[in-house]
Amino acid sequence: MKRNLFVNLAGVLIAMLLGAIVMLIQGYNPAETYGALFGYSLANFYSFSTTLRNAVPLILTGLSASVAFASGPVNLGQPGQFLIGAIFCVIGGLYVDLPPFLMIPFLLLLSMLGGAFWSGIAALLKKFFRMDEFITTLMLNMIADYLTYWAITYPLFEPRANHPQTPLITKNGFMPKWGNFNTNVIVMLLVFFVIWFIFNRTIAGYEWRISGKNSLFARIGGVKIEKNYLSVMLLTGALAGLAGGLVIMSGPHRFIKGLGANYAWDGIMIAMVANNGITATLLYGLFFSILQTGSLGMELITAVPSELITVLQAVIVLVVVAGRGYFELMIAKIATRRKLKDRDIHPQFIDQNAINREDTKL
């Protein structure tokens, strides 16, 4: 745990340092720029609550990707599942009207159903036709994009609107707010704890993790690979669909063109940086939200283009993912040398094979 924390912190700090070097080359003040960035996203309750709200779709789509990748399936369909979950939520919010204490859970479940339905298509194609989900989920993203665009342009189009969008969903389906704090954050945290518990404290979660590490070993050990595959695909699709539904219910309360933005792709990127860790996905999702939320204030105050944050995110991904193996090997060697020194073994007799064996144990 400590080693993973060190690796992640080292990667982020190196990426931030590289970003500062780029700013210096471009003639900007790194300290002022980073101050504006973090100040605009964390300085007060309004900023922090906005950062938390923006983190919700990043974390949920990141959890979707992390659970899938760690369990074996290569589900890259989060963008499409996000959109289908959102459109299911809108349809429910337009044609059903219940009291808020019933309407909100209904729309949340409906958005999860939409995401699970879309990921389930890929799962069934794998089951009956042996089609790789890596391809089918990517292709379904495009279908979902055009399908939802058609829906908001024609059957669900709001009369007299100037661009493709749906009417507002019923107000009973709006996520409640406490001042500037949106309760979609509470839903996200509850979902996070449920996923963490399932993945780390249940038999199903153990089987998923074993299948992700070695599917042949898991199969020999009696794990029902196909059943777990379907469960993981449906669950991860539901997570991405829930992200889409929460975006609708938290505002703009309607489906507009470009609603998905890069939430889902950023979520996949977060899962990669987090190395599919559940807790790490939560922390990286929050960190990326800080960067994205603060980028606007950074541009307003320091005139540094907000596109720099996109570059910084890419650098973080490259440094953390590419440097993970190097950092872990370096830490393992230091720990091994320390153990050997404690045993009064002179450094010149340290065998490289011994280091590698200790590294394997770690």
C-alpha positions as CSV (number, residue, x, y, z in Angstrom):
1,M,0.0,0.0,0.0
2,K,2.8,2.4,1.0
3,R,4.7,1.5,-2.1
4,N,1.8,2.2,-4.4
5,L,1.2,5.5,-2.7
6,F,4.8,6.5,-3.2
7,V,4.7,5.5,-6.9
8,N,1.6,7.5,-7.5
9,L,2.8,10.6,-5.6
10,A,6.2,10.4,-7.3
11,G,4.5,10.2,-10.8
12,V,2.2,13.1,-10.1
13,L,5.0,15.3,-8.7
14,I,7.3,14.6,-11.7
15,A,4.4,15.4,-14.1
16,M,3.7,18.7,-12.2
17,L,7.5,19.5,-12.4
18,L,7.5,18.8,-16.2
19,G,4.4,21.0,-16.5
20,A,6.2,23.8,-14.6
21,I,9.2,23.5,-17.0
22,V,6.8,23.9,-20.0
23,M,5.3,27.0,-18.4
24,L,8.7,28.5,-17.9
25,I,9.7,27.8,-21.5
26,Q,6.4,29.6,-22.5
27,G,7.1,32.5,-20.3
28,Y,4.6,31.8,-17.5
29,N,5.1,31.8,-13.8
30,P,4.5,28.2,-12.6
31,A,3.9,29.1,-8.9
32,E,1.3,31.7,-9.9
33,T,-0.3,29.3,-12.3
34,Y,-0.6,26.4,-10.0
35,G,-1.8,28.8,-7.2
36,A,-4.6,30.0,-9.4
37,L,-5.4,26.4,-10.5
38,F,-5.8,25.0,-7.0
39,G,-7.2,28.2,-5.6
40,Y,-10.1,28.2,-8.1
41,S,-10.9,24.6,-7.4
42,L,-10.3,24.3,-3.6
43,A,-10.1,27.8,-2.1
44,N,-13.6,28.0,-0.7
45,F,-16.7,25.9,-0.2
46,Y,-18.3,26.9,-3.5
47,S,-15.2,25.9,-5.5
48,F,-14.7,22.7,-3.6
49,S,-18.4,21.7,-4.0
50,T,-18.1,22.4,-7.7
51,T,-15.0,20.2,-7.9
52,L,-16.8,17.4,-6.1
53,R,-19.8,17.6,-8.4
54,N,-17.5,17.5,-11.5
55,A,-15.7,14.5,-10.0
56,V,-18.8,12.3,-9.9
57,P,-18.9,11.2,-13.6
58,L,-15.1,10.9,-13.6
59,I,-15.1,8.6,-10.6
60,L,-18.1,6.5,-11.7
61,T,-16.8,5.9,-15.2
62,G,-13.4,5.3,-13.8
63,L,-14.8,2.7,-11.4
64,S,-16.5,1.1,-14.3
65,A,-13.3,0.8,-16.2
66,S,-11.2,-0.3,-13.2
67,V,-13.6,-3.1,-12.2
68,A,-13.8,-4.3,-15.8
69,F,-10.0,-4.2,-16.4
70,A,-9.1,-5.8,-13.1
71,S,-11.7,-8.6,-13.6
72,G,-10.7,-9.5,-17.2
73,P,-13.2,-7.9,-19.6
74,V,-11.8,-5.1,-21.7
75,N,-14.9,-2.9,-21.5
76,L,-14.2,0.3,-23.4
77,G,-17.8,1.1,-23.8
78,Q,-18.2,3.7,-21.0
79,P,-18.9,6.6,-23.4
80,G,-21.8,4.8,-25.0
81,Q,-23.1,3.3,-21.7
82,F,-22.9,6.8,-20.2
83,L,-25.1,8.2,-23.1
84,I,-27.6,5.4,-23.0
85,G,-28.0,5.7,-19.2
86,A,-28.5,9.5,-19.7
87,I,-31.2,9.0,-22.4
88,F,-33.0,6.4,-20.3
89,C,-33.0,8.8,-17.4
90,V,-34.4,11.6,-19.6
91,I,-37.2,9.3,-21.0
92,G,-38.2,8.4,-17.5
93,G,-38.1,12.0,-16.4
94,L,-40.3,13.1,-19.3
95,Y,-43.0,10.5,-19.2
96,V,-43.2,9.5,-15.5
97,D,-43.9,11.8,-12.6
98,L,-43.7,10.5,-9.0
99,P,-43.0,12.1,-5.7
100,P,-39.3,13.0,-5.3
101,F,-38.6,10.2,-2.8
102,L,-39.7,7.7,-5.4
103,M,-38.8,9.6,-8.6
104,I,-35.1,10.0,-7.8
105,P,-34.4,6.3,-7.0
106,F,-36.5,5.4,-10.1
107,L,-34.4,7.6,-12.4
108,L,-31.2,6.3,-10.9
109,L,-32.2,2.7,-11.4
110,L,-33.4,3.5,-14.9
111,S,-30.1,5.1,-15.8
112,M,-28.2,2.0,-14.4
113,L,-30.6,-0.2,-16.4
114,G,-29.7,1.7,-19.6
115,G,-26.0,1.4,-19.1
116,A,-26.3,-2.3,-18.2
117,F,-28.5,-2.9,-21.3
118,W,-25.9,-1.4,-23.6
119,S,-22.9,-3.3,-22.0
120,G,-25.1,-6.4,-22.0
121,I,-25.3,-6.3,-25.8
122,A,-21.5,-6.6,-26.0
123,A,-21.6,-9.4,-23.4
124,L,-24.1,-11.4,-25.4
125,L,-22.2,-10.9,-28.6
126,K,-19.2,-12.4,-26.9
127,K,-21.2,-15.3,-25.5
128,F,-23.0,-16.3,-28.7
129,F,-20.7,-15.2,-31.4
130,R,-17.3,-15.0,-29.7
131,M,-16.9,-11.4,-30.7
132,D,-14.2,-9.6,-28.7
133,E,-15.7,-6.9,-26.3
134,F,-12.7,-4.7,-27.0
135,I,-14.1,-4.2,-30.5
136,T,-17.9,-4.4,-29.8
137,T,-17.8,-1.9,-27.0
138,L,-15.9,0.6,-29.1
139,M,-18.3,0.2,-32.0
140,L,-21.3,0.5,-29.7
141,N,-20.0,3.8,-28.5
142,M,-20.5,5.2,-32.0
143,I,-23.9,3.7,-32.3
144,A,-24.9,5.2,-28.9
145,D,-23.6,8.6,-30.0
146,Y,-25.7,8.7,-33.2
147,L,-28.7,7.0,-31.6
148,T,-29.0,9.6,-28.8
149,Y,-28.3,12.4,-31.2
150,W,-31.2,11.2,-33.4
151,A,-33.4,10.9,-30.3
152,I,-32.8,14.5,-29.1
153,T,-33.1,15.9,-32.7
154,Y,-36.4,14.2,-33.6
155,P,-38.7,12.3,-31.2
156,L,-37.5,14.0,-28.0
157,F,-36.6,17.4,-29.5
158,E,-37.8,20.4,-27.4
159,P,-40.1,22.6,-29.5
160,R,-38.7,26.1,-30.4
161,A,-35.2,25.1,-29.2
162,N,-32.3,26.5,-31.2
163,H,-30.2,23.4,-31.1
164,P,-30.7,19.6,-30.4
165,Q,-31.9,19.1,-26.8
166,T,-34.8,17.6,-24.9
167,P,-37.3,19.3,-22.6
168,L,-36.5,19.5,-18.9
169,I,-37.2,16.4,-16.9
170,T,-39.8,16.7,-14.1
171,K,-38.5,18.7,-11.2
172,N,-39.3,15.8,-8.9
173,G,-36.3,14.1,-10.6
174,F,-33.8,16.9,-9.8
175,M,-31.0,15.9,-7.4
176,P,-31.5,17.9,-4.2
177,K,-29.0,20.7,-3.3
178,W,-27.8,21.9,0.1
179,G,-26.6,25.4,-0.8
180,N,-23.9,24.8,-3.4
181,F,-23.5,21.1,-2.4
182,N,-25.1,18.7,-4.8
183,T,-26.3,15.4,-3.4
184,N,-25.0,13.5,-6.4
185,V,-21.7,13.3,-4.5
186,I,-23.5,11.3,-1.7
187,V,-24.8,8.8,-4.3
188,M,-21.3,8.5,-5.8
189,L,-19.7,7.8,-2.4
190,L,-22.4,5.2,-1.5
191,V,-21.7,3.5,-4.8
192,F,-18.0,3.6,-4.3
193,F,-18.3,1.9,-0.9
194,V,-20.5,-0.7,-2.3
195,I,-18.1,-1.5,-5.1
196,W,-15.1,-1.5,-2.8
197,F,-16.9,-3.9,-0.5
198,I,-17.9,-6.2,-3.3
199,F,-14.5,-6.2,-4.9
200,N,-12.5,-6.7,-1.7
201,R,-14.7,-8.4,0.8
202,T,-16.9,-10.9,-1.1
203,I,-16.4,-14.2,-2.9
204,A,-17.6,-12.7,-6.1
205,G,-15.1,-9.9,-5.9
206,Y,-12.3,-12.4,-5.2
207,E,-13.3,-14.5,-8.2
208,W,-13.3,-11.4,-10.4
209,R,-9.8,-10.4,-9.2
210,I,-8.4,-13.9,-9.7
211,S,-10.0,-14.1,-13.2
212,G,-8.4,-10.8,-14.1
213,K,-4.9,-12.0,-13.0
214,N,-5.1,-15.5,-14.4
215,S,-8.2,-16.8,-16.1
216,L,-6.8,-20.3,-16.6
217,F,-6.0,-20.7,-12.9
218,A,-9.4,-19.4,-12.0
219,R,-11.1,-21.8,-14.3
220,I,-9.1,-24.7,-13.0
221,G,-10.0,-23.6,-9.5
222,G,-13.7,-23.9,-10.2
223,V,-14.5,-20.2,-11.0
224,K,-17.4,-19.8,-13.4
225,I,-15.7,-17.5,-15.9
226,E,-18.6,-16.9,-18.2
227,K,-21.1,-16.2,-15.4
228,N,-18.6,-13.7,-13.8
229,Y,-17.9,-12.2,-17.2
230,L,-21.6,-11.4,-17.7
231,S,-21.9,-10.1,-14.1
232,V,-18.9,-7.8,-14.5
233,M,-20.1,-6.4,-17.9
234,L,-23.5,-5.7,-16.5
235,L,-22.2,-4.0,-13.4
236,T,-19.6,-1.9,-15.2
237,G,-22.2,-0.8,-17.7
238,A,-24.6,0.1,-14.9
239,L,-21.9,2.3,-13.3
240,A,-21.3,4.2,-16.5
241,G,-25.0,4.5,-17.1
242,L,-25.5,5.9,-13.5
243,A,-22.8,8.5,-14.3
244,G,-24.9,9.7,-17.2
245,G,-28.1,9.7,-15.2
246,L,-26.5,11.8,-12.4
247,V,-25.2,14.3,-14.9
248,I,-28.8,14.8,-16.2
249,M,-30.4,14.9,-12.7
250,S,-27.7,17.4,-11.3
251,G,-28.0,19.8,-14.2
252,P,-28.7,20.6,-17.0
253,H,-31.7,18.4,-16.2
254,R,-32.1,17.7,-19.9
255,F,-30.1,15.9,-22.7
256,I,-28.2,18.4,-24.8
257,K,-25.8,17.8,-27.7
258,G,-22.3,17.1,-26.4
259,L,-23.6,16.0,-23.0
260,G,-21.1,13.2,-22.6
261,A,-18.1,15.5,-23.2
262,N,-15.0,13.5,-22.3
263,Y,-16.2,12.2,-19.0
264,A,-16.1,8.6,-19.9
265,W,-12.8,8.7,-21.8
266,D,-11.3,10.6,-18.9
267,G,-12.7,7.8,-16.6
268,I,-10.9,5.2,-18.7
269,M,-7.7,7.2,-18.4
270,I,-8.1,7.5,-14.6
271,A,-8.5,3.7,-14.4
272,M,-5.2,3.3,-16.3
273,V,-3.4,5.7,-14.0
274,A,-4.9,4.1,-10.9
275,N,-3.8,0.7,-12.1
276,N,-7.4,-0.5,-11.7
277,G,-7.3,0.2,-8.0
278,I,-10.7,1.0,-6.5
279,T,-9.5,3.5,-3.9
280,A,-6.8,5.0,-6.3
281,T,-9.6,5.5,-8.9
282,L,-11.5,7.6,-6.3
283,L,-8.4,9.7,-5.5
284,Y,-7.3,10.2,-9.1
285,G,-10.9,11.1,-10.1
286,L,-10.9,13.8,-7.5
287,F,-7.5,15.0,-8.5
288,F,-8.4,15.2,-12.2
289,S,-11.5,17.1,-11.3
290,I,-9.4,19.6,-9.4
291,L,-7.3,20.1,-12.5
292,Q,-10.3,20.5,-14.8
293,T,-12.3,22.7,-12.5
294,G,-9.4,24.9,-11.8
295,S,-8.3,25.3,-15.4
296,L,-10.9,28.0,-16.1
297,G,-9.8,30.1,-13.2
298,M,-6.2,29.6,-14.1
299,E,-6.9,30.9,-17.6
300,L,-8.8,33.9,-16.3
301,I,-6.2,34.9,-13.7
302,T,-2.9,34.1,-15.3
303,A,-3.8,33.9,-19.1
304,V,-2.3,30.4,-19.3
305,P,-4.4,28.5,-21.8
306,S,-6.7,25.9,-20.2
307,E,-5.5,23.4,-22.8
308,L,-2.3,23.2,-20.7
309,I,-4.4,21.1,-18.3
310,T,-5.1,18.6,-21.0
311,V,-1.4,18.4,-21.7
312,L,-0.7,18.0,-17.9
313,Q,-3.2,15.2,-17.6
314,A,-1.6,13.4,-20.5
315,V,1.9,13.8,-19.0
316,I,0.6,12.5,-15.6
317,V,-0.7,9.4,-17.4
318,L,2.5,8.8,-19.3
319,V,4.8,9.4,-16.3
320,V,2.7,7.3,-13.8
321,V,2.0,4.4,-16.2
322,A,5.4,4.3,-17.8
323,G,7.3,4.9,-14.6
324,R,5.3,2.5,-12.4
325,G,7.5,-0.4,-13.2
326,Y,10.7,1.5,-12.7
327,F,9.6,3.0,-9.4
328,E,8.4,-0.4,-8.1
329,L,11.7,-2.1,-9.1
330,M,13.7,0.7,-7.5
331,I,11.8,0.5,-4.2
332,A,12.1,-3.3,-4.2
333,K,15.9,-3.1,-4.7
334,I,16.2,-0.6,-1.9
335,A,14.1,-2.8,0.4
336,T,16.1,-5.8,-0.5
337,R,19.5,-4.2,0.2
338,R,18.2,-2.9,3.5
339,K,17.1,-6.5,4.5
340,L,20.5,-7.9,3.5
341,K,22.3,-5.2,5.3
342,D,20.3,-6.0,8.5
343,R,21.5,-9.5,8.1
344,D,25.1,-8.3,8.1
345,I,25.7,-9.4,4.5
346,H,28.3,-7.2,2.8
347,P,27.0,-5.3,-0.3
348,Q,29.7,-6.9,-2.5
349,F,28.2,-10.4,-1.9
350,I,24.7,-9.3,-2.8
351,D,23.5,-11.5,-5.6
352,Q,21.3,-9.9,-8.2
353,N,19.2,-13.1,-8.3
354,A,18.6,-12.6,-4.6
355,I,17.3,-9.1,-5.3
356,N,15.0,-10.5,-8.0
357,R,13.7,-13.2,-5.7
358,E,13.0,-10.6,-3.0
359,D,11.3,-8.4,-5.6
360,T,9.0,-11.3,-6.6
361,K,8.1,-11.8,-2.9
362,L,7.2,-8.1,-2.6
